[in-house]
């Protein structure tokens, strides 16, 4: 069973940056499409970014130019670089390998 473990969340001021990491417990990671989702309080979970095994990725329109998804298959890790964070980015962020596993989620809070 593949496990996904997120890290890198926390409290940041508006305009700040965070980099989320998600480490997979299996080398099968390099075959997975990986996805970052987020869910704010009282909101539905939304897809933020996806990346295929070769590193081609895309992000939600509302975070285009601020968020970047990347991966390091040698480290079984997917990243979400988040710059110029806004209060509306506050949410629990989850990494997901479709049909395989979910991470436990990590809180990102953007507040002054």
C-alpha positions in Angstrom: 0.0 0.0 0.0 1.4 3.3 -1.0 1.5 6.1 1.5 1.7 9.8 0.8 3.1 12.2 3.4 2.8 16.0 3.0 5.0 18.6 4.7 5.8 22.3 4.4 2.6 23.9 5.4 2.1 26.5 8.1 1.2 30.1 8.7 2.4 32.8 6.3 1.7 36.4 5.8 0.0 37.6 2.6 2.5 37.9 -0.2 4.7 35.2 1.4 5.7 31.8 0.0 5.6 28.2 1.0 6.7 25.0 -0.6 4.6 21.9 0.0 6.2 18.5 -0.4 4.6 15.1 -0.7 6.7 12.0 -0.4 5.5 8.6 -1.6 6.5 5.4 0.1 6.9 3.5 -3.1 9.2 3.8 -6.2 6.0 3.2 -8.2 5.7 7.0 -7.7 7.5 7.6 -10.9 4.6 6.0 -12.8 1.9 8.1 -11.1 0.1 11.2 -12.2 0.1 13.3 -9.0 -2.4 15.9 -8.0 -2.7 18.6 -5.4 -6.1 19.5 -4.0 -7.2 22.0 -1.4 -10.2 22.4 0.8 -11.1 25.6 2.6 -13.5 25.7 5.6 -17.0 25.4 4.3 -15.8 24.9 0.7 -15.7 22.0 -1.6 -12.4 20.3 -2.3 -10.8 21.7 -5.5 -8.1 20.6 -7.8 -5.1 22.9 -7.6 -2.4 21.3 -9.8 -1.6 18.1 -11.6 1.6 16.7 -13.0 2.2 13.6 -15.2 5.1 11.2 -14.8 7.2 13.0 -17.3 6.9 16.3 -15.4 4.3 18.0 -17.6 2.0 19.9 -15.3 -0.7 22.5 -14.9 -2.4 24.6 -12.3 -5.8 26.0 -11.5 -6.5 29.3 -13.3 -6.8 31.2 -10.1 -3.3 30.3 -9.0 -1.6 30.6 -12.4 1.6 32.6 -12.2 1.8 32.1 -8.4 1.8 28.3 -7.9 4.1 25.8 -9.6 3.9 22.0 -9.4 7.0 19.9 -9.9 8.3 16.5 -9.1 11.6 14.6 -8.4 11.1 11.0 -9.3 14.4 10.0 -7.7 13.1 11.2 -4.4 9.5 10.0 -4.9 8.4 13.6 -4.2 6.0 16.1 -5.7 6.2 19.7 -4.8 3.8 22.7 -4.8 5.6 26.0 -4.8 3.3 28.7 -3.7 4.3 32.3 -4.1 2.4 35.6 -3.5 0.0 33.8 -1.2 -3.4 35.3 -0.5 -5.8 34.8 2.3 -8.1 33.0 0.0 -5.4 30.3 -0.5 -6.0 29.3 3.1 -7.0 25.6 3.1 -6.0 22.1 3.9 -3.9 20.9 1.0 -3.9 17.3 0.0 -1.7 15.3 -2.4 -3.2 12.5 -4.3 -2.2 9.7 -6.6 -5.4 9.0 -8.4 -6.9 5.6 -7.6 -3.9 4.8 -5.4 -3.6 7.0 -2.3 -4.3 10.3 -0.6 -2.1 12.2 1.8 -3.4 13.1 5.2 -3.6 16.8 4.4 -1.6 19.8 5.6 -2.8 23.2 6.8 -1.8 26.4 5.0 -3.0 29.6 6.6 -2.4 32.9 5.0 -3.0 35.7 7.4 -1.5 38.9 8.8 
